[in-house]
């Protein structure tokens, strides 16, 4: 961009005496002037469809200006900072990998698809349907799920159950044990605390200590009488709790 | 996992105080009262948890061994 500066002072020629060669306006002087004018004009932006280059500037409009006035970068920043956070929320940081929105609420958005990590729905009921989630009876921690697992029982195979039994520890819930009821005999199906039982062999010789929990008699325990003592025979017991 | 619906009459089993006898009811057994030995050495985690809860006083005082 350049400005036009007059190269020849034509007015000064009027004061020169006749016959002075400088009093004559030369064609080259006129050409030089027009060349200077053309160069300056060519470097200026047009009013219509101006294509500005470099770093053009303009006066910064006051906040809330809503006209055809040019909005400078300062005006834009002032306008964003003027948004009331309590009403519209604020954007603390935002880029392609990190969007943080605080306050307010997001409305009128398209339901996020399941493939994108959403539910594909805008209501809880529709979300349950889309995600195949069964409905509950009651709410919160006291609610119960009405789940029909028919047809899915095969997923818990006998092999899985057998493996769980096989890896059970001695004395675990669901396991059997040869135990002696130390007090007396007892009937089938009766329950006793672990402290009243002793790990035993078939001859009622105990020595393995007492189990924990609750045990149910799965056989029949006959009272054994010695000369000065009474106790129960060994039998098969199932831990139930 | 069965849930305890009541627990009463805790009594120490031994002088070493490593086990406690009590009577419990479980949701899966309805009102049937079950004699239960809670022990610090139980192979079942819930047994050890109940023992610790008893020691911590959750179910009241533990009677001495007779």
Interface residues (C-beta under 8 A of the other chain):
Chain A: X169 X170 X171 X172 X173 X191 X192 X193 X194 X195 X196 X210 X211 X212 X213 X214 X240 X241
Chain B: X2 X13 X19 X21 X24 X26 X29 X32 X34 X35 X36 X37 X38 X39 X41 X42 X43 X44 X47
